[in-house]
Amino acid sequence: MRRLLGKSMSGLIEEIQRDALDKSVATDALLRRVKLAAAKLQLDTLEIWVEHELNGYRGELPDYRKIIGQPAAWNPYNGWIPVFSSDEKFMELISEAPIRQSVATLQDLIDNNAGGSLHFPLPSGLVAKLNELMNFQTSRMVLQFGRGHIIGILDTVRNMVLEWAIQMEKKGVLGHSMSFDTNEKIQAKQAMTTFNIGNIGSFVGNLGAGNTSGDIVASIDVVDRVKDVIEKIRLSSTALVDGGIDGHQLSSNLAELEAEANSAEPKRGRLKGLLEDTRTILTGAAGNLTAEGAIAMVSAIAGALG
């Protein structure tokens, strides 16, 4: 009787903690409990993150869903062969794979690939460009990586959920009988203004209640990516100018882009327009490996801005 009573007294937050520690509980099932708690606590940002993990991502990605793989090209005689280039910047640009699939799809991928490497197909447009630049032609290119990378993503999600649930309990947010009182809701929202579950704030706006600027002001993550591409392009400016790019025009464009990225509230539309200008300038070095890699990265960031 005491055992049954103790079990009935456990709250939703404690159940989430228990499930996060239990590997037999699927990650998607765990997240559905978190979604329920987030909805009852009116934590919109947390609920959005859970939706992304359950249904997959379309726009920006948190850092834990970006993995580095080995580019490989299909050879009809030798199978998959590694692709290498002396241009380190270019290799860096084509070696990152954005993992957008839902957690259920990722779990299925792990379950059905007990050994060997996994393949992430490169976009056909990028493959076509690489065919122009390489000494051989290939119909397919992929990034190869171990299944441990995918396991790492799922483990990160579970760890983030566990840490969130622990923080909720510390604030007295328990959810007995599957419900939360007014004080628990207040405490949960206050906790979310200082506790970041992973990098939620990086791709769905600042944590906390009442955020409505995410569709206008660029997120922290995408601004950081803009700054990163500015730095990489500047480091490669000599090679880009040698390839035919107008150095003065590029420098002026990057200065404008940097100024917007460093502003108090970087505007998505402004950043996207400047990135499109950057891409146009980079086409002046068509055929240059560094330029092609930079164009691919700029295009990806511009796409993330909508």
C-alpha positions as CSV (number, residue, x, y, z in Angstrom):
1,M,0.0,0.0,0.0
2,R,2.8,2.4,0.9
3,R,4.6,1.7,-2.3
4,L,1.4,2.3,-4.4
5,L,0.8,5.5,-2.5
6,G,4.4,6.7,-3.1
7,K,4.0,6.1,-6.8
8,S,0.8,8.0,-7.0
9,M,2.3,10.9,-5.3
10,S,5.1,11.4,-7.9
11,G,4.6,14.4,-10.1
12,L,5.0,14.8,-13.8
13,I,8.4,16.4,-13.4
14,E,9.6,13.4,-11.4
15,E,8.2,11.0,-14.0
16,I,10.2,12.9,-16.7
17,Q,13.3,12.6,-14.6
18,R,12.7,8.8,-14.3
19,D,12.1,8.4,-18.0
20,A,15.2,10.4,-18.9
21,L,17.3,8.0,-16.9
22,D,15.6,4.9,-18.3
23,K,17.2,3.9,-21.7
24,S,14.2,1.6,-22.4
25,V,12.0,4.7,-22.7
26,A,12.3,6.0,-26.3
27,T,13.5,9.6,-26.7
28,D,10.3,10.6,-28.6
29,A,8.1,9.2,-25.7
30,L,10.2,11.1,-23.2
31,L,9.8,14.3,-25.3
32,R,6.0,13.9,-25.4
33,R,5.9,14.0,-21.6
34,V,8.1,17.2,-21.8
35,K,5.7,18.7,-24.3
36,L,2.8,18.0,-22.0
37,A,4.6,19.7,-19.1
38,A,5.6,22.6,-21.3
39,A,2.0,23.2,-22.4
40,K,0.6,23.0,-18.9
41,L,3.4,25.4,-17.7
42,Q,2.9,27.7,-20.7
43,L,6.6,27.5,-21.6
44,D,6.2,28.3,-25.3
45,T,9.9,28.2,-26.1
46,L,10.4,24.8,-24.6
47,E,7.4,23.5,-26.4
48,I,8.8,24.8,-29.7
49,W,12.1,23.0,-29.1
50,V,10.2,19.7,-28.3
51,E,8.2,20.1,-31.5
52,H,11.4,20.5,-33.5
53,E,12.9,17.4,-32.0
54,L,9.7,15.3,-32.5
55,N,9.0,16.5,-36.1
56,G,12.4,17.5,-37.4
57,Y,13.9,20.9,-38.2
58,R,13.4,23.1,-41.3
59,G,15.3,26.2,-40.4
60,E,18.2,26.8,-38.0
61,L,19.8,24.0,-36.0
62,P,21.2,23.8,-32.5
63,D,25.0,23.1,-32.5
64,Y,24.5,19.5,-31.2
65,R,22.8,18.6,-34.5
66,K,25.7,19.7,-36.7
67,I,28.3,16.9,-37.2
68,I,31.5,16.6,-39.1
69,G,32.0,13.8,-41.6
70,Q,34.3,12.6,-44.3
71,P,33.3,13.6,-47.8
72,A,33.3,10.7,-50.2
73,A,32.5,10.3,-53.9
74,W,31.0,7.3,-55.6
75,N,33.3,5.5,-58.1
76,P,31.6,2.7,-60.1
77,Y,34.8,0.6,-60.0
78,N,36.0,1.2,-56.4
79,G,32.8,2.2,-54.6
80,W,33.0,5.1,-52.1
81,I,36.3,6.9,-52.2
82,P,37.4,9.7,-49.8
83,V,37.5,13.3,-51.1
84,F,40.4,15.4,-50.1
85,S,41.6,18.9,-50.9
86,S,44.7,20.9,-49.9
87,D,42.3,23.8,-49.3
88,E,41.5,23.4,-45.6
89,K,38.8,26.1,-45.6
90,F,37.0,24.4,-48.4
91,M,37.2,21.0,-46.7
92,E,35.8,22.5,-43.6
93,L,32.8,23.9,-45.5
94,I,31.8,20.7,-47.2
95,S,32.4,18.4,-44.2
96,E,29.6,19.6,-41.9
97,A,26.3,17.7,-42.0
98,P,23.1,19.3,-40.7
99,I,21.0,16.6,-39.0
100,R,17.4,17.7,-39.3
101,Q,15.5,14.4,-38.9
102,S,13.1,13.7,-36.0
103,V,14.4,11.8,-33.0
104,A,12.3,8.8,-33.9
105,T,13.9,8.8,-37.4
106,L,17.3,9.0,-35.8
107,Q,16.6,6.1,-33.5
108,D,15.3,4.0,-36.4
109,L,18.5,4.9,-38.2
110,I,20.6,3.6,-35.3
111,D,18.5,0.5,-34.8
112,N,18.8,-0.5,-38.5
113,N,22.5,0.2,-38.9
114,A,24.3,-1.9,-36.3
115,G,27.8,-1.4,-37.8
116,G,29.7,0.5,-40.4
117,S,29.4,4.2,-41.4
118,L,26.3,6.2,-42.1
119,H,25.9,8.4,-45.2
120,F,24.6,11.9,-45.5
121,P,24.0,12.8,-49.2
122,L,25.4,16.1,-50.4
123,P,23.1,18.4,-52.4
124,S,23.1,17.7,-56.2
125,G,24.0,21.4,-56.9
126,L,27.1,21.1,-54.8
127,V,28.0,17.8,-56.4
128,A,27.7,19.4,-59.8
129,K,30.0,22.2,-58.8
130,L,32.5,19.7,-57.4
131,N,32.4,17.7,-60.6
132,E,33.6,20.8,-62.4
133,L,36.5,21.3,-60.0
134,M,37.7,17.7,-59.6
135,N,39.7,15.4,-62.0
136,F,36.9,12.8,-62.1
137,Q,33.1,12.8,-62.5
138,T,30.8,11.3,-59.9
139,S,27.0,11.1,-59.7
140,R,26.8,11.0,-56.0
141,M,28.7,12.4,-53.0
142,V,28.1,11.8,-49.3
143,L,29.5,12.7,-45.9
144,Q,30.4,9.5,-44.0
145,F,30.3,9.3,-40.2
146,G,29.9,6.8,-37.5
147,R,26.5,6.0,-35.9
148,G,28.0,7.2,-32.6
149,H,27.4,10.8,-33.9
150,I,23.7,10.1,-34.0
151,I,23.7,8.3,-30.6
152,G,25.4,11.5,-29.3
153,I,22.5,13.7,-30.6
154,L,19.9,11.5,-28.8
155,D,22.0,11.4,-25.6
156,T,22.3,15.2,-25.7
157,V,18.5,15.6,-25.9
158,R,18.0,13.2,-23.0
159,N,20.6,15.0,-20.9
160,M,19.0,18.4,-21.7
161,V,15.6,17.1,-20.6
162,L,17.0,15.7,-17.4
163,E,18.8,18.9,-16.5
164,W,15.7,20.9,-17.2
165,A,13.6,18.6,-15.0
166,I,16.1,18.8,-12.2
167,Q,16.0,22.6,-12.4
168,M,12.2,22.5,-12.2
169,E,12.3,20.4,-9.1
170,K,14.7,22.7,-7.5
171,K,12.3,25.5,-8.0
172,G,9.4,23.5,-6.5
173,V,7.8,22.8,-9.8
174,L,6.5,19.2,-9.5
175,G,3.2,18.7,-11.3
176,H,1.4,16.5,-8.9
177,S,-1.7,14.8,-10.4
178,M,-0.5,15.9,-13.9
179,S,-1.2,19.6,-13.1
180,F,0.6,22.7,-12.0
181,D,-0.7,25.4,-9.7
182,T,-0.2,29.2,-10.3
183,N,2.9,29.4,-8.2
184,E,4.6,26.5,-10.1
185,K,3.8,28.2,-13.4
186,I,5.4,31.4,-12.1
187,Q,8.5,29.6,-10.8
188,A,8.9,27.7,-14.1
189,K,8.8,30.8,-16.2
190,Q,11.3,32.6,-13.9
191,A,13.6,29.6,-14.1
192,M,13.5,29.6,-17.9
193,T,14.8,33.2,-18.0
194,T,18.1,32.1,-16.5
195,F,18.3,28.4,-17.4
196,N,19.0,27.6,-21.1
197,I,18.0,24.0,-22.1
198,G,20.9,23.5,-24.5
199,N,20.8,26.3,-27.0
200,I,17.0,26.8,-27.3
201,G,17.4,30.5,-27.2
202,S,19.7,30.4,-30.1
203,F,17.1,29.3,-32.7
204,V,13.7,30.1,-31.4
205,G,14.3,33.5,-29.7
206,N,15.3,34.5,-26.2
207,L,14.0,32.3,-23.4
208,G,11.1,33.5,-21.2
209,A,7.6,34.6,-21.6
210,G,6.3,37.2,-24.0
211,N,9.0,36.9,-26.8
212,T,7.5,38.0,-30.1
213,S,10.5,39.3,-31.9
214,G,12.0,36.0,-33.2
215,D,10.4,36.4,-36.6
216,I,12.0,39.9,-37.1
217,V,15.2,40.0,-35.2
218,A,17.8,37.4,-36.1
219,S,18.5,34.7,-33.6
220,I,21.8,34.5,-31.7
221,D,22.8,31.3,-33.5
222,V,22.4,32.7,-37.0
223,V,24.2,35.9,-36.1
224,D,27.1,33.9,-34.8
225,R,27.1,32.0,-38.1
226,V,27.2,35.3,-40.0
227,K,30.1,36.5,-38.0
228,D,31.9,33.2,-38.5
229,V,31.5,33.3,-42.3
230,I,32.8,36.9,-42.3
231,E,35.9,35.8,-40.5
232,K,36.5,32.8,-42.8
233,I,36.0,34.9,-45.9
234,R,38.4,37.5,-44.7
235,L,41.0,34.9,-43.9
236,S,40.6,33.6,-47.5
237,S,40.5,37.1,-49.1
238,T,43.9,36.8,-50.8
239,A,42.9,33.6,-52.6
240,L,39.5,35.0,-53.5
241,V,41.0,38.2,-55.0
242,D,43.5,36.0,-56.9
243,G,40.5,34.1,-58.2
244,G,39.0,37.3,-59.7
245,I,36.9,38.9,-56.9
246,D,36.9,42.6,-56.5
247,G,38.7,43.0,-53.2
248,H,37.4,46.5,-52.4
249,Q,33.8,45.5,-53.1
250,L,34.1,42.4,-51.0
251,S,35.7,44.4,-48.1
252,S,33.0,47.0,-48.2
253,N,30.2,44.4,-48.2
254,L,31.7,42.5,-45.3
255,A,32.1,45.7,-43.3
256,E,28.3,46.4,-43.8
257,L,27.5,42.8,-42.9
258,E,29.6,42.9,-39.8
259,A,28.0,46.2,-38.7
260,E,24.5,44.8,-38.9
261,A,25.6,41.5,-37.2
262,N,27.0,43.6,-34.3
263,S,24.0,45.9,-33.9
264,A,21.8,45.6,-30.9
265,E,19.0,43.9,-32.8
266,P,20.3,42.5,-36.1
267,K,17.5,42.4,-38.7
268,R,16.8,39.2,-40.6
269,G,15.9,41.0,-43.8
270,R,19.0,43.2,-43.7
271,L,21.3,40.3,-43.0
272,K,19.8,38.2,-45.8
273,G,20.1,41.0,-48.3
274,L,23.7,41.6,-47.5
275,L,24.5,37.9,-47.6
276,E,22.9,37.7,-51.0
277,D,25.2,40.6,-52.1
278,T,28.1,38.6,-50.7
279,R,27.1,35.6,-52.7
280,T,26.9,37.7,-55.9
281,I,30.4,39.1,-55.3
282,L,31.8,35.6,-54.7
283,T,30.6,34.4,-58.0
284,G,33.3,36.6,-59.5
285,A,35.7,33.8,-58.7
286,A,33.7,31.0,-60.3
287,G,35.7,27.8,-60.4
288,N,37.8,28.7,-57.3
289,L,37.4,26.1,-54.6
290,T,37.5,28.6,-51.8
291,A,34.9,30.7,-53.5
292,E,32.6,27.8,-54.2
293,G,32.8,26.7,-50.6
294,A,32.1,30.2,-49.3
295,I,29.1,30.5,-51.7
296,A,27.7,27.2,-50.3
297,M,28.1,28.4,-46.7
298,V,26.6,31.9,-47.4
299,S,23.7,30.3,-49.2
300,A,23.0,28.0,-46.3
301,I,22.9,30.9,-43.8
302,A,20.8,33.1,-46.1
303,G,18.3,30.2,-46.4
304,A,18.2,29.9,-42.6
305,L,17.1,33.6,-42.5
306,G,13.9,32.7,-44.4
